[in-house]
Amino acid sequence: MTRTPTQGPESELHPDTLAVGFGYDPEGAYGAVKPPIVLSSAFAYPSAQAAKDVHRAYFDGPAPERDAPFIYARLDHPNLKLLQARLAVLDGAEDAAAFASGMAAISATMLAHLKPGQSMLHTTPLYGGTHGLLYGPISGLGIKPVPIVDGLSEASVAKAAETALEHGPIALIHVESPANPTAGIADIAMIARFADALTKRQEIRPVISVDNTFLGSLLQKPLEHGADLCITSLTKYAGGHSDLLGGALTGSLERVGPVRMLRTLLGTHMDPFTSWLLLRSLETFPLRNARANANAVAIAAFLRDHPKVEGVTYLGFLAEGSPARAVYERQCGGAGSTFSFRIKGGEREAFAMLDRLKVFRMAVSLGGTESLICHSATTTHYLVPPDIRREVGVDDSSLRISVGIEHPDDLIADLDQALKAF
Ligand SMILES: *Cc1c(COP(=O)(O)O)cnc(C)c1O
């Protein structure tokens, strides 16, 4: 049912077109205009020899051959294969693997590319789950994570590397840019050059993984800037309706292959129904993204000019001439639609405002059709100690919003009436 070339004339098409139909051929599926869901857990072999050949191809190759027959749904299944082809083409990647969640993609990537005795670097702040993984189970395996204080400064990367090298070779550099919820930016190309230069000091070149969840494949393509692996929580913008969890890993066959093999062993692949839902979501991804981004521009400007708002950390407002602005302009195709703002007040004023909102829903997560808002210090950053919270720019007055696709006037009116609460 799937014809999935990731290279060739089809990939010359615009993302809007690829998101709708790339990789699907109705001919193999009763002529169905849309791909059917294939729920089968196992797939019949036509002959004993074919069974042997397909197992050899799966387990000996770096990745299953493009047109290899299916074996068992934990290894690969038709909806997963079609989704992966579409994710790869949208990220401009040779290969893709889809997982049960963003954290499943992140944890398999770390476990596949890090060994005991090695170290790794990461930008700050990190998504809470990633932070918990690195400083919990990964540290427990004898792997040392070292934070990069400023992802725009080569001196800061070099300083972190010195600390890491005391423990062992640096096998991975994990970059989250823009970061949650500060919108801090790291320079992927500079970090890639730094990784190349490290081969003078150690035998291996660190793998560079970038968590691209905040902007997504339409606004940032980390692989074009020197990343080896691009990780995305599909739960957010790609899924886009706050009704599924998923994760994607894209990159070269060589880098994605070992992680996919580990996914099979861990059993953290994406199931057929979620894969199908995502294929459906991807069709409207460019439309949803354009609308949410336009709404975000209007809301960020409204908040910036509001007398009860102290400041807005929206990427579009990065100061002209600043190093962050220069990297933003080179690396990002837009400011996205999730950002934070600080009100003039503290927890009491923030709560009063939140409780008056009627259109915005109060919830964590981001990237859905609906607008969401949350008080970072008491929700997403509850476990982060107050002094570290302040360091990363989250205090009792900070609120994070994920702007949806509703009418912008209704969203602005809702914020306006709620800001009258204090
Ligand atoms: C949500 C999120 C994740 C984790 O994704 P899940 O799908 O919830 O597992 C990872 N990184 C970032 C930046 C996120 O926002």
Ligand as a Chemical Component Dictionary entry (heavy atoms), coordinates in Angstrom:
data_LIG
# 
_chem_comp.id                   LIG 
_chem_comp.type                 NON-POLYMER 
_chem_comp.pdbx_formal_charge   0 
_chem_comp.three_letter_code    LIG 
# 
loop_
_chem_comp_atom.comp_id 
_chem_comp_atom.atom_id 
_chem_comp_atom.alt_atom_id 
_chem_comp_atom.type_symbol 
_chem_comp_atom.charge 
_chem_comp_atom.model_Cartn_x 
_chem_comp_atom.model_Cartn_y 
_chem_comp_atom.model_Cartn_z 
_chem_comp_atom.pdbx_ordinal 
LIG C1 C1 C 0 6.266  17.832 25.062 1  
LIG C2 C2 C 0 7.720  17.902 24.798 2  
LIG C3 C3 C 0 8.519  16.743 24.800 3  
LIG C4 C4 C 0 7.964  15.377 25.162 4  
LIG O1 O1 O 0 7.028  14.922 24.265 5  
LIG P1 P1 P 0 5.865  13.865 24.697 6  
LIG O2 O2 O 0 5.189  13.606 23.413 7  
LIG O3 O3 O 0 5.024  14.532 25.727 8  
LIG O4 O4 O 0 6.563  12.659 25.249 9  
LIG C5 C5 C 0 9.864  16.881 24.520 10 
LIG N1 N1 N 0 10.410 18.080 24.255 11 
LIG C6 C6 C 0 9.687  19.212 24.243 12 
LIG C7 C7 C 0 10.357 20.511 23.947 13 
LIG C8 C8 C 0 8.321  19.166 24.522 14 
LIG O5 O5 O 0 7.609  20.308 24.537 15 
# 
loop_
_chem_comp_bond.comp_id 
_chem_comp_bond.atom_id_1 
_chem_comp_bond.atom_id_2 
_chem_comp_bond.value_order 
_chem_comp_bond.pdbx_ordinal 
LIG C1 C2 SING 1  
LIG C2 C3 SING 2  
LIG C2 C8 DOUB 3  
LIG C3 C4 SING 4  
LIG C3 C5 DOUB 5  
LIG C4 O1 SING 6  
LIG O1 P1 SING 7  
LIG P1 O2 DOUB 8  
LIG P1 O3 SING 9  
LIG P1 O4 SING 10 
LIG C5 N1 SING 11 
LIG N1 C6 DOUB 12 
LIG C6 C7 SING 13 
LIG C6 C8 SING 14 
LIG C8 O5 SING 15 
# 
